Amino acid sequence: MTAARRTSALALLLLAAPLAAQAPVAPLTLDDAVGRALGSGPSARAAQSSLDAARWRERSFFARLMPQLGFRGTLPSYRRAITPIVQPDGTIRYLGQRLTTSTAALTLSQPIALTGGTFFVESALERTDLSGDRGASRLWQSTPFTIGVEQRLFRPNTIAWNSREQDLQLDVAERSFVEAREQASEAAAGAYFDLYAAQMNLANAETNAAVNDSLFLLSKGRFEVGRIGENDLLQSELALLRARAAADEARLQRDRARSSLNLLLGAPPDAEVTVAPPAGAPSLTAPDPDRAVAEARRNAARNLELDLQEVRAERGLREARLNNGFGMTVRASYGYNQTAPLFGGAYESLLNQQTANVSVEVPVVQWRAGKAAVEAARADRQRTEVQTRVARLTLEQDARFAALGVAQAARQLALAAKADTVGEKRFEIAKNRYVIGRIAITDLFIAQSEKDAARAASIQALRAYWLAYYRLRRLTLYDFVTGQPLRAEG
């Protein structure tokens, strides 16, 4: 290849590069917009983070119900003071002492979910260094092995209540995650149709401006030959000015709708994006309202939240009753221990060690504080029962009317599509009749306004149908197209 040809080829590549960089982005379909909102949108990311946090909390809680190995120690504890020392003859002498104590213990504990108690195994070692007026000494004390149990009686089983609440909290988080995704889909669909409507309004406004410009030129020619009066000419000019102003306003609304959609999709606000015409309505037969109510009862996160509120109210009442009455704590252990001045001797000739401790708690005078706490908890439970009953009925009512709303939106969509077709044809006929001078300009403008209104109504009807569809999915967590419940993945 000659140098001239290479130079020409390079020039062509350099010229083609900006054109390739500026290649228009393919318009977004409704599925694309919803998919991007669920993949990179801020609402979907926040919902995923909330679900991840709930799952990690659930793992943390149940991990703490497994055997726990822990270490505790004092390295060291130092005390210097004058201490009273009892002498062999019964007298007391005050002598200066320096006491250094170091302890270390390794404990394996296992919570008992059935009873709320704790089973433990422990090994400990203690060294005491004493120095003072009578000299210095060292003592080792070992507890190589201790096994024991601690159990509260006539008190709430906090482990069981916490486990019950934790299970419900995770279920609520998973259902809420699915609802949040459906809500993000609904918002993305709304923003998609807002941009589509803005694009259509802008295209319609620009078309109207072009048509009114042609009509104004036609009116000027007719005025010059005396076929129309000055009033008709001024009315045509005013319509042209209004059409141009409407186009400018439609362009601003288009830019605003584009920025709102970019925000929901997680894209820069000024990103150039257009939307393709919607493919149509989902292939969904009129959903059965009773089926929608049943699925809402079975799947909705709100129902699980109400279950959780009822469990907490019942727990509060149980705890108020038990914590203000007779209670006991039993602690028993069995093991071996030994003491010696040398480290090795502390593990020789081990001696049995048994401990048993029973503590009792009996409220004597509370000035009716316990009864007041129980009555407050009972009132809270009654309030929760009333609120949850109303909330469940409200949820069922919302699901029922959401199903009815989908059917109504389908009917409105069919009527709006027909009205759009009729309005378009009527305006075309009116424009042709005006061109040949068969109708007045006011009749043409009326037909144009009705055509614009029918076009906007058809877009809004399609938008309303899709939003009603997503709202039904969100309230019931059920896909009526595939007949499958919606669940969190992973």
RODO-2510 file (C-alpha; in nm, 4 decimals, decimal comma):
residues 490
     n   res          X          Y          Z
     1     m     0,0000     0,0000     0,0000
     2     t     0,1423     0,3394    -0,0989
     3     a     0,1924     0,6169     0,1517
     4     a    -0,0909     0,8179    -0,0015
     5     r    -0,3323     0,5258     0,0281
     6     r    -0,2253     0,4612     0,3864
     7     t    -0,2821     0,8280     0,4672
     8     s    -0,6262     0,8182     0,3065
     9     a    -0,7196     0,5020     0,4940
    10     l    -0,6040     0,6551     0,8224
    11     a    -0,8066     0,9683     0,7536
    12     l    -1,1152     0,7587     0,6869
    13     l    -1,0649     0,5700     1,0134
    14     l    -1,0249     0,8951     1,2065
    15     l    -1,3406     1,0339     1,0493
    16     a    -1,5332     0,7130     1,1149
    17     a    -1,4311     0,6907     1,4804
    18     p    -1,6408     0,9876     1,6013
    19     l    -1,9327     0,8648     1,3964
    20     a    -1,9064     0,5218     1,5597
    21     a    -1,8773     0,6803     1,9039
    22     q    -2,1877     0,8862     1,8349
    23     a    -2,3899     0,5938     1,7038
    24     p    -2,7416     0,6182     1,8448
    25     v    -2,8257     0,3916     2,1331
    26     a    -3,1004     0,1414     2,0633
    27     p    -3,4315     0,2508     2,2189
    28     l    -3,5274     0,0813     2,5435
    29     t    -3,8215    -0,1538     2,5490
    30     l    -4,0381    -0,1885     2,8577
    31     d    -3,8666    -0,5182     2,9442
    32     d    -3,5271    -0,3495     2,9073
    33     a    -3,6255    -0,0661     3,1394
    34     v    -3,7631    -0,3015     3,4036
    35     g    -3,4612    -0,5308     3,3735
    36     r    -3,2140    -0,2451     3,4151
    37     a    -3,4087    -0,1070     3,7110
    38     l    -3,3932    -0,4472     3,8797
    39     g    -3,0266    -0,4959     3,7925
    40     s    -2,8645    -0,1589     3,8586
    41     g    -3,1388     0,0673     3,9897
    42     p    -3,0886     0,2194     4,3367
    43     s    -3,4152     0,0803     4,4728
    44     a    -3,3294    -0,2753     4,3719
    45     r    -2,9763    -0,2449     4,5131
    46     a    -3,1105    -0,1119     4,8423
    47     a    -3,3627    -0,3973     4,8592
    48     q    -3,0863    -0,6518     4,7936
    49     s    -2,8734    -0,4994     5,0696
    50     s    -3,1649    -0,5184     5,3131
    51     l    -3,2187    -0,8842     5,2283
    52     d    -2,8477    -0,9606     5,2634
    53     a    -2,8422    -0,7927     5,6045
    54     a    -3,1434    -0,9955     5,7192
    55     r    -2,9861    -1,3200     5,6023
    56     w    -2,6587    -1,2402     5,7777
    57     r    -2,8456    -1,1560     6,0986
    58     e    -3,0278    -1,4882     6,0728
    59     r    -2,6976    -1,6727     6,0278
    60     s    -2,5458    -1,4853     6,3211
    61     f    -2,8396    -1,5686     6,5469
    62     f    -2,8456    -1,9413     6,4755
    63     a    -2,4657    -1,9617     6,4857
    64     r    -2,4869    -1,8401     6,8459
    65     l    -2,7101    -2,1370     6,9255
    66     m    -2,4211    -2,3687     6,8358
    67     p    -2,1513    -2,4598     7,0913
    68     q    -1,9499    -2,1491     7,1768
    69     l    -1,5836    -2,1671     7,2793
    70     g    -1,4562    -1,8690     7,4720
    71     f    -1,1572    -1,7589     7,6763
    72     r    -1,1520    -1,5266     7,9747
    73     g    -0,8618    -1,4244     8,1911
    74     t    -0,7077    -1,1739     8,4261
    75     l    -0,3491    -1,1021     8,3328
    76     p    -0,2859    -0,9981     8,6107
    77     s    -0,4775    -0,8421     8,9029
    78     y    -0,2519    -0,6543     9,1480
    79     r    -0,3441    -0,5378     9,4990
    80     r    -0,1239    -0,3690     9,7597
    81     a    -0,2822    -0,2901    10,0958
    82     i    -0,2662    -0,3336    10,4716
    83     t    -0,4759    -0,6379    10,5463
    84     p    -0,6036    -0,7702    10,8823
    85     i    -0,4548    -1,1172    10,9407
    86     v    -0,6008    -1,3504    11,2073
    87     q    -0,3269    -1,5026    11,4212
    88     p    -0,3277    -1,8561    11,5673
    89     d    -0,4181    -1,7202    11,9081
    90     g    -0,7207    -1,5361    11,7694
    91     t    -0,5701    -1,1910    11,7648
    92     i    -0,5555    -0,9756    11,4567
    93     r    -0,2492    -0,8149    11,3143
    94     y    -0,2497    -0,5590    11,0335
    95     l     0,0202    -0,6437    10,7888
    96     g     0,1187    -0,5020    10,4529
    97     q     0,0587    -0,7348    10,1574
    98     r     0,1168    -0,7345     9,7850
    99     l    -0,1184    -0,9760     9,6049
   100     t    -0,0926    -1,0602     9,2354
   101     t    -0,3530    -1,2898     9,0839
   102     s    -0,3612    -1,4238     8,7295
   103     t    -0,6462    -1,6388     8,6001
   104     a    -0,7275    -1,8083     8,2696
   105     a    -1,0326    -2,0115     8,1788
   106     l    -1,1482    -2,1843     7,8605
   107     t    -1,5241    -2,2400     7,8437
   108     l    -1,7352    -2,4395     7,5982
   109     s    -2,1031    -2,3496     7,6355
   110     q    -2,4138    -2,4745     7,4605
   111     p    -2,7501    -2,2945     7,4846
   112     i    -3,0435    -2,5309     7,5387
   113     a    -3,3187    -2,4080     7,3067
   114     l    -3,5833    -2,6367     7,4541
   115     t    -3,5573    -2,5014     7,8084
   116     g    -3,3646    -2,1767     7,7711
   117     g    -3,0803    -2,2949     7,9925
   118     t    -2,7065    -2,3337     7,9315
   119     f    -2,4811    -2,6412     7,9398
   120     f    -2,1109    -2,5714     7,9862
   121     v    -1,7710    -2,7382     8,0125
   122     e    -1,4818    -2,5391     8,1585
   123     s    -1,1119    -2,5665     8,2335
   124     a    -0,9420    -2,3009     8,4483
   125     l    -0,6087    -2,2190     8,6064
   126     e    -0,5216    -1,9569     8,8697
   127     r    -0,1877    -1,8380     9,0059
   128     t    -0,1601    -1,6288     9,3229
   129     d     0,1636    -1,4520     9,4246
   130     l     0,1667    -1,3152     9,7785
   131     s     0,4453    -1,1071     9,9346
   132     g     0,4526    -0,9075    10,2519
   133     d     0,5948    -0,8744    10,5981
   134     r     0,6099    -1,2530    10,6424
   135     g     0,7857    -1,3251    10,3135
   136     a     0,6628    -1,4381     9,9736
   137     s     0,4663    -1,7374     9,8519
   138     r     0,3092    -1,8702     9,5323
   139     l     0,0039    -2,0914     9,4922
   140     w    -0,1363    -2,2620     9,1827
   141     q    -0,5015    -2,3716     9,1661
   142     s    -0,6251    -2,5787     8,8762
   143     t    -0,9694    -2,6852     8,7655
   144     p    -0,8869    -2,9124     8,4717
   145     f    -1,2428    -3,0175     8,4048
   146     t    -1,5837    -2,8911     8,5122
   147     i    -1,9168    -2,9792     8,3590
   148     g    -2,2344    -2,8030     8,4604
   149     v    -2,5739    -2,6627     8,3746
   150     e    -2,7581    -2,3422     8,4541
   151     q    -3,1340    -2,3184     8,4204
   152     r    -3,3902    -2,0530     8,5013
   153     l    -3,7292    -2,1809     8,6173
   154     f    -4,0661    -2,0050     8,5962
   155     r    -3,9120    -1,7452     8,3682
   156     p    -3,9559    -1,6795     7,9924
   157     n    -3,7598    -1,8959     7,7504
   158     t    -3,5896    -1,6124     7,5631
   159     i    -3,4118    -1,8493     7,3244
   160     a    -3,7396    -2,0000     7,2032
   161     w    -3,9057    -1,6594     7,1623
   162     n    -3,6033    -1,5156     6,9812
   163     s    -3,5909    -1,8153     6,7460
   164     r    -3,9575    -1,7771     6,6636
   165     e    -3,9175    -1,4066     6,5938
   166     q    -3,6018    -1,4593     6,3894
   167     d    -3,7726    -1,7079     6,1591
   168     l    -4,0549    -1,4620     6,0954
   169     q    -3,8142    -1,1724     6,0455
   170     l    -3,6260    -1,3584     5,7737
   171     d    -3,9512    -1,4543     5,5993
   172     v    -4,0644    -1,0913     5,6176
   173     a    -3,7310    -0,9750     5,4740
   174     e    -3,7518    -1,2178     5,1815
   175     r    -4,1117    -1,1264     5,0993
   176     s    -4,0333    -0,7554     5,1412
   177     f    -3,7431    -0,7980     4,9001
   178     v    -3,9740    -0,9411     4,6348
   179     e    -4,2270    -0,6650     4,6981
   180     a    -3,9523    -0,4036     4,6697
   181     r    -3,8488    -0,5487     4,3331
   182     e    -4,2081    -0,5401     4,2133
   183     q    -4,2360    -0,1834     4,3357
   184     a    -3,9164    -0,0984     4,1471
   185     s    -4,0642    -0,2644     3,8370
   186     e    -4,3815    -0,0607     3,8800
   187     a    -4,1832     0,2614     3,9176
   188     a    -3,9681     0,1783     3,6140
   189     a    -4,2775     0,1037     3,4070
   190     g    -4,4310     0,4331     3,5152
   191     a    -4,1156     0,6265     3,4240
   192     y    -4,0908     0,4377     3,0944
   193     f    -4,4458     0,5346     2,9968
   194     d    -4,3882     0,8907     3,1173
   195     l    -4,0942     0,9193     2,8786
   196     y    -4,2851     0,7450     2,6012
   197     a    -4,5803     0,9798     2,6511
   198     a    -4,3415     1,2763     2,6529
   199     q    -4,1794     1,1539     2,3309
   200     m    -4,5188     1,1079     2,1679
   201     n    -4,6361     1,4472     2,2920
   202     l    -4,3221     1,6082     2,1517
   203     a    -4,3619     1,4330     1,8171
   204     n    -4,7293     1,5282     1,8078
   205     a    -4,6508     1,8876     1,9075
   206     e    -4,3850     1,9169     1,6349
   207     t    -4,6278     1,7690     1,3833
   208     n    -4,8980     2,0114     1,4935
   209     a    -4,6526     2,2995     1,4621
   210     a    -4,5644     2,1909     1,1064
   211     v    -4,9318     2,1453     1,0162
   212     n    -5,0275     2,4818     1,1638
   213     d    -4,7401     2,6435     0,9786
   214     s    -4,8729     2,5026     0,6506
   215     l    -5,2266     2,6075     0,7442
   216     f    -5,1080     2,9588     0,8269
   217     l    -4,9414     2,9879     0,4856
   218     l    -5,2624     2,8594     0,3258
   219     s    -5,4693     3,1070     0,5267
   220     k    -5,2423     3,3945     0,4197
   221     g    -5,2955     3,3024     0,0567
   222     r    -5,6694     3,2832     0,1028
   223     f    -5,6727     3,6152     0,2872
   224     e    -5,4809     3,7820     0,0083
   225     v    -5,7419     3,6692    -0,2464
   226     g    -6,0259     3,7623    -0,0174
   227     r    -6,1603     3,4149     0,0516
   228     i    -6,1322     3,4456     0,4340
   229     g    -6,1494     3,7359     0,6718
   230     e    -5,8739     3,8829     0,8872
   231     n    -6,0195     3,7148     1,1960
   232     d    -5,9611     3,3691     1,0486
   233     l    -5,6062     3,4676     0,9547
   234     l    -5,5310     3,5908     1,3058
   235     q    -5,6824     3,2756     1,4535
   236     s    -5,4564     3,0635     1,2319
   237     e    -5,1502     3,2670     1,3356
   238     l    -5,2415     3,2355     1,7021
   239     a    -5,2788     2,8597     1,6619
   240     l    -4,9310     2,8460     1,5047
   241     l    -4,7768     3,0389     1,7957
   242     r    -4,9496     2,8140     2,0460
   243     a    -4,8322     2,5027     1,8618
   244     r    -4,4694     2,6237     1,8719
   245     a    -4,4982     2,7031     2,2444
   246     a    -4,6518     2,3610     2,3038
   247     a    -4,3582     2,2002     2,1218
   248     d    -4,1091     2,3827     2,3442
   249     e    -4,2994     2,2741     2,6557
   250     a    -4,3186     1,9145     2,5291
   251     r    -3,9418     1,9164     2,4714
   252     l    -3,8837     2,0255     2,8323
   253     q    -4,1200     1,7580     2,9626
   254     r    -3,9375     1,4982     2,7510
   255     d    -3,6038     1,5959     2,9052
   256     r    -3,7506     1,5847     3,2544
   257     a    -3,9059     1,2415     3,1988
   258     r    -3,5746     1,1151     3,0559
   259     s    -3,3858     1,2342     3,3650
   260     s    -3,6387     1,0641     3,5946
   261     l    -3,6052     0,7360     3,4067
   262     n    -3,2246     0,7549     3,4187
   263     l    -3,2425     0,8021     3,7950
   264     l    -3,4504     0,4861     3,8364
   265     l    -3,2195     0,2905     3,6052
   266     g    -2,9044     0,3983     3,7882
   267     a    -2,7769     0,5907     3,4837
   268     p    -2,6398     0,9488     3,4731
   269     p    -2,9243     1,2039     3,4666
   270     d    -2,8069     1,3491     3,1335
   271     a    -2,7625     1,0130     2,9586
   272     e    -2,9238     1,0049     2,6161
   273     v    -3,1978     0,7446     2,6215
   274     t    -3,5112     0,6895     2,4219
   275     v    -3,7836     0,4327     2,4633
   276     a    -3,9390     0,2168     2,1980
   277     p    -4,3153     0,1948     2,1586
   278     p    -4,4571    -0,0621     2,4032
   279     a    -4,5266    -0,3999     2,2508
   280     g    -4,8725    -0,4009     2,4041
   281     a    -5,0451    -0,5284     2,7134
   282     p    -4,9444    -0,8544     2,8877
   283     s    -5,1394    -1,1622     2,7831
   284     l    -5,3409    -1,1752     3,1019
   285     t    -5,6986    -1,2848     3,1326
   286     a    -5,9144    -1,1049     3,3869
   287     p    -5,7779    -1,2254     3,7235
   288     d    -6,0213    -1,3784     3,9702
   289     p    -6,0600    -1,1401     4,2699
   290     d    -6,1049    -1,4327     4,5109
   291     r    -5,7830    -1,5878     4,3834
   292     a    -5,6044    -1,2553     4,4302
   293     v    -5,7277    -1,2367     4,7913
   294     a    -5,6139    -1,5944     4,8594
   295     e    -5,2672    -1,5305     4,7147
   296     a    -5,2329    -1,2075     4,9125
   297     r    -5,3132    -1,3965     5,2328
   298     r    -5,0580    -1,6633     5,1457
   299     n    -4,7724    -1,4542     5,0058
   300     a    -4,7863    -1,0901     5,1141
   301     a    -4,5086    -0,9655     5,3407
   302     r    -4,7629    -0,7562     5,5266
   303     n    -4,9338    -1,0693     5,6568
   304     l    -4,6059    -1,1995     5,7954
   305     e    -4,5356    -0,8610     5,9522
   306     l    -4,8724    -0,8823     6,1269
   307     d    -4,7883    -1,2339     6,2458
   308     l    -4,4631    -1,0971     6,3873
   309     q    -4,6471    -0,8179     6,5676
   310     e    -4,8848    -1,0701     6,7222
   311     v    -4,5957    -1,2893     6,8368
   312     r    -4,4239    -0,9913     6,9973
   313     a    -4,7429    -0,8838     7,1712
   314     e    -4,7965    -1,2364     7,3054
   315     r    -4,4343    -1,2498     7,4171
   316     g    -4,4703    -0,9201     7,6006
   317     l    -4,7712    -1,0508     7,7915
   318     r    -4,5998    -1,3805     7,8816
   319     e    -4,2862    -1,2036     7,9991
   320     a    -4,4844    -0,9543     8,2051
   321     r    -4,6618    -1,2396     8,3824
   322     l    -4,3538    -1,4526     8,4483
   323     n    -4,1053    -1,1785     8,5320
   324     n    -4,3292    -1,0401     8,8045
   325     g    -4,3846    -1,3682     8,9849
   326     f    -4,1955    -1,6438     9,1630
   327     g    -3,8735    -1,7521     8,9936
   328     m    -3,5763    -1,9797     9,0477
   329     t    -3,2289    -2,0269     8,9043
   330     v    -3,0581    -2,3636     8,9382
   331     r    -2,6850    -2,4011     8,8747
   332     a    -2,4991    -2,7289     8,9298
   333     s    -2,1528    -2,8435     8,8289
   334     y    -1,9186    -3,1364     8,8783
   335     g    -1,5439    -3,1512     8,8180
   336     y    -1,1947    -3,1786     8,9614
   337     n    -0,9535    -2,9311     9,1157
   338     q    -0,6288    -2,9135     9,3096
   339     t    -0,3877    -2,6611     9,4576
   340     a    -0,0077    -2,6757     9,4917
   341     p     0,2865    -2,4407     9,5252
   342     l     0,4287    -2,5766     9,1990
   343     f     0,2580    -2,5745     8,8584
   344     g     0,2950    -2,9487     8,8002
   345     g     0,1557    -3,0346     9,1414
   346     a    -0,1682    -2,8504     9,0642
   347     y    -0,2556    -3,1296     8,8187
   348     e    -0,1673    -3,4237     9,0450
   349     s    -0,3999    -3,6149     9,2792
   350     l    -0,7050    -3,4225     9,1607
   351     l    -0,9948    -3,3890     9,4041
   352     n    -1,3642    -3,3979     9,3299
   353     q    -1,5478    -3,0676     9,3119
   354     q    -1,9246    -3,0385     9,3208
   355     t    -2,1303    -2,7217     9,3368
   356     a    -2,5028    -2,6674     9,3513
   357     n    -2,6803    -2,3377     9,3768
   358     v    -3,0526    -2,2701     9,3885
   359     s    -3,1523    -1,9039     9,3997
   360     v    -3,5094    -1,7897     9,4501
   361     e    -3,6753    -1,4650     9,3455
   362     v    -4,0033    -1,3756     9,5161
   363     p    -4,1537    -1,0283     9,4804
   364     v    -4,2978    -0,9255     9,8169
   365     v    -4,4076    -0,5625     9,7874
   366     q    -4,4340    -0,4119     9,4409
   367     w    -4,7138    -0,1641     9,5006
   368     r    -4,9078    -0,3412     9,2245
   369     a    -4,6278    -0,2719     8,9742
   370     g    -4,6402    -0,6310     8,8496
   371     k    -5,0154    -0,6199     8,7958
   372     a    -4,9848    -0,2871     8,6154
   373     a    -4,7150    -0,4312     8,3854
   374     v    -4,9351    -0,7313     8,3043
   375     e    -5,2382    -0,5133     8,2330
   376     a    -5,0305    -0,2863     8,0091
   377     a    -4,9029    -0,5875     7,8142
   378     r    -5,2572    -0,7242     7,7855
   379     a    -5,3790    -0,3885     7,6525
   380     d    -5,0943    -0,3856     7,3996
   381     r    -5,1924    -0,7313     7,2824
   382     q    -5,5571    -0,6272     7,2432
   383     r    -5,4498    -0,3193     7,0471
   384     t    -5,2319    -0,5368     6,8250
   385     e    -5,5195    -0,7787     6,7635
   386     v    -5,7479    -0,4950     6,6533
   387     q    -5,4857    -0,3339     6,4319
   388     t    -5,3805    -0,6598     6,2684
   389     r    -5,7420    -0,7549     6,2019
   390     v    -5,8044    -0,4244     6,0249
   391     a    -5,4730    -0,4463     5,8398
   392     r    -5,5525    -0,7952     5,7106
   393     l    -5,8932    -0,6832     5,5895
   394     t    -5,7339    -0,3817     5,4219
   395     l    -5,4796    -0,6039     5,2486
   396     e    -5,7515    -0,8367     5,1229
   397     q    -5,9554    -0,5396     5,0035
   398     d    -5,6555    -0,3932     4,8197
   399     a    -5,5870    -0,7272     4,6504
   400     r    -5,9491    -0,7666     4,5458
   401     f    -5,9732    -0,4201     4,3962
   402     a    -5,6307    -0,4574     4,2339
   403     a    -5,7665    -0,7596     4,0443
   404     l    -6,0804    -0,5672     3,9516
   405     g    -5,8614    -0,2719     3,8531
   406     v    -5,6705    -0,4840     3,6020
   407     a    -5,9952    -0,5881     3,4358
   408     q    -6,1186    -0,2286     3,4329
   409     a    -5,7869    -0,1049     3,2931
   410     a    -5,8115    -0,3623     3,0117
   411     r    -6,1548    -0,2331     2,9147
   412     q    -6,0377     0,1279     2,9277
   413     l    -5,7385     0,0386     2,7127
   414     a    -5,9585    -0,1091     2,4419
   415     l    -6,1839     0,1978     2,4423
   416     a    -5,8885     0,4387     2,4376
   417     a    -5,7254     0,2556     2,1456
   418     k    -6,0506     0,2798     1,9486
   419     a    -6,0887     0,6492     2,0348
   420     d    -5,7317     0,7152     1,9223
   421     t    -5,7970     0,5549     1,5857
   422     v    -6,1213     0,7488     1,5422
   423     g    -5,9604     1,0788     1,6437
   424     e    -5,6727     1,0329     1,4002
   425     k    -5,9078     0,9577     1,1117
   426     r    -6,1412     1,2452     1,2018
   427     f    -5,8544     1,4949     1,2068
   428     e    -5,7249     1,3715     0,8710
   429     i    -6,0707     1,4122     0,7187
   430     a    -6,1123     1,7569     0,8758
   431     k    -5,7732     1,8718     0,7452
   432     n    -5,8547     1,7589     0,3920
   433     r    -6,1933     1,9278     0,4052
   434     y    -6,0367     2,2517     0,5276
   435     v    -5,7836     2,2439     0,2456
   436     i    -6,0648     2,2327    -0,0076
   437     g    -6,2559     2,4972     0,1860
   438     r    -6,5467     2,2832     0,3050
   439     i    -6,5168     2,3590     0,6806
   440     a    -6,4118     2,6522     0,8936
   441     i    -6,0761     2,6684     1,0672
   442     t    -6,2395     2,6440     1,4106
   443     d    -6,3771     2,3012     1,3214
   444     l    -6,0288     2,1935     1,2149
   445     f    -5,8760     2,3054     1,5443
   446     i    -6,1474     2,1252     1,7387
   447     a    -6,0686     1,8041     1,5503
   448     q    -5,6968     1,8567     1,6144
   449     s    -5,7537     1,9048     1,9894
   450     e    -5,9711     1,5952     2,0087
   451     k    -5,7082     1,3962     1,8197
   452     d    -5,4368     1,5077     2,0619
   453     a    -5,6530     1,4273     2,3620
   454     a    -5,7365     1,0808     2,2259
   455     r    -5,3675     1,0074     2,1619
   456     a    -5,2699     1,1129     2,5145
   457     a    -5,5587     0,9122     2,6615
   458     s    -5,4546     0,5975     2,4762
   459     i    -5,0997     0,6253     2,6105
   460     q    -5,2247     0,6874     2,9630
   461     a    -5,4618     0,3917     2,9364
   462     l    -5,1747     0,1630     2,8363
   463     r    -4,9675     0,3041     3,1220
   464     a    -5,2530     0,2499     3,3670
   465     y    -5,2929    -0,1114     3,2541
   466     w    -4,9256    -0,1949     3,3051
   467     l    -4,9153    -0,0218     3,6430
   468     a    -5,2303    -0,2076     3,7505
   469     y    -5,0641    -0,5318     3,6445
   470     y    -4,7489    -0,4612     3,8478
   471     r    -4,9542    -0,3426     4,1452
   472     l    -5,1463    -0,6697     4,1454
   473     r    -4,8178    -0,8613     4,1409
   474     r    -4,6805    -0,6531     4,4274
   475     l    -4,9874    -0,6962     4,6467
   476     t    -5,0217    -1,0707     4,5897
   477     l    -4,6604    -1,1721     4,5122
   478     y    -4,8114    -1,3927     4,2454
   479     d    -4,7599    -1,3960     3,8681
   480     f    -5,1018    -1,4445     3,7131
   481     v    -4,9473    -1,4927     3,3661
   482     t    -4,7360    -1,7953     3,4613
   483     g    -4,9467    -1,9030     3,7596
   484     q    -4,6447    -1,9123     3,9932
   485     p    -4,5767    -1,7322     4,3233
   486     l    -4,2947    -1,4790     4,3282
   487     r    -4,0071    -1,5696     4,5570
   488     a    -3,6608    -1,4349     4,6376
   489     e    -3,3799    -1,6190     4,4624
   490     g    -3,0672    -1,7439     4,6313
***
